[in-house]
């Protein structure tokens, strides 16, 4: 079963656009996308994940079909959006898997909703992202120019050059997500990254955790991602070869297999 919701008239500051797949009575798995992408980031993974889970994927504020909310706000606010969505759907316990900023949202949820997050998968993310000052600078330029100036650098940053060469259609689909992200949506979410720091709270996470890094990721290199696993009790750490920052999109079969084994 697939259902979707379009908040064309949002009742609150961040009524998220979301999509559901899989059996409605199955265990819930929430998928959180990265900055500059939308819920389509997980298209290649959902058919397999939805065989045994009720998969709920969402768009961040100002991304995809979710409404634009003027900043500033924080990763905690983005996590509250997800909590509100799940409350509205009547969902108590859930597993969560997120990429980059979506992974940071997952860390925030696992710290603040320990009794509700029963499994956590963090992909290409960090408890404290590198180079904090650059995020505000990028946000200011996006507000002035839009996201197009970022597109060329996503080859290498998002996917490896080899993937872009051998999968041009999929690469273009991912880049189109960035092009279609609103200026304020991207910029305000970008600004949530600079102050984000859960380094000292990772030990509070009680959910069994899987942490995944892309071997060729320049944005959150494996050593950066490993610090997340090191800080969470008994977390498992996996490096996926031939993958950059959007590790789940570049190597969907390998990442999906890791997630399914972990959830099983």
Secondary structure, 3 states (H helix, E strand, C coil): CEEEECCCCCCCCCCCCEEEECCCCCEEEEEECCCCCCHHHHHHHHHHHCCCEEEEEECCCCCCCCCCCCCCCCHHHHHHHHHHHHHHCCCCCEEEEEECHHHHHHHHHHHHCCCCEEEEEEECCCCCCCCHHHHHHHHHHHHHHCCHHHHCCHHHHCECHHHHHHCHHHHHHHHHHHHHCCHHHHHHHHHHHHHCCCHHHHHHCCCEEEEEEECCCCCCCHHHHHHHHHHCCCCEEEEECCCCCCHHHHCHHHHHHHHHHHHC
